[in-house]
Amino acid sequence: MMDNETKLRQQRKKSNVDTKKKPAESAEQEQTADVEEQDLKREDKQLRSWFWRPTRWVPIWLRIIIVLALIALAAAVGAMIGYAIIGDGGDMMDVFNRDTWNHIYDIIYDSI
């Protein structure tokens, strides 16, 4: 397939260099070259469509929801680990109590 393409390119270069030909002949050659080029493009497109056809398994809106859910999950797990394991706060589920967050807020902003 590549050999045919390179041959066509070489033929086009030769036809462009030859200026002694009649205008009608060069127009006919241009048309045949255009047709051959279109055929090559069509064959290449068919080959690409057969070889690789991108499919969208998961719609974009669902991807966005999944990413947001994973971000929320990572934030919750990170808060649990940070409070219970790193901070020695006690039970992991205490991080979801409003009193815990009020206490943290008071520590941060009351000292200012």
Secondary structure as GFF3:
##gff-version 3
##sequence-region A 1 112
A	DSSP	alpha_helix	2	17	.	.	.	ID=ss1
A	DSSP	alpha_helix	23	51	.	.	.	ID=ss2
A	DSSP	alpha_helix	60	81	.	.	.	ID=ss3
A	DSSP	pi_helix	82	86	.	.	.	ID=ss4
A	DSSP	three_ten_helix	92	96	.	.	.	ID=ss5
A	DSSP	alpha_helix	98	109	.	.	.	ID=ss6
###
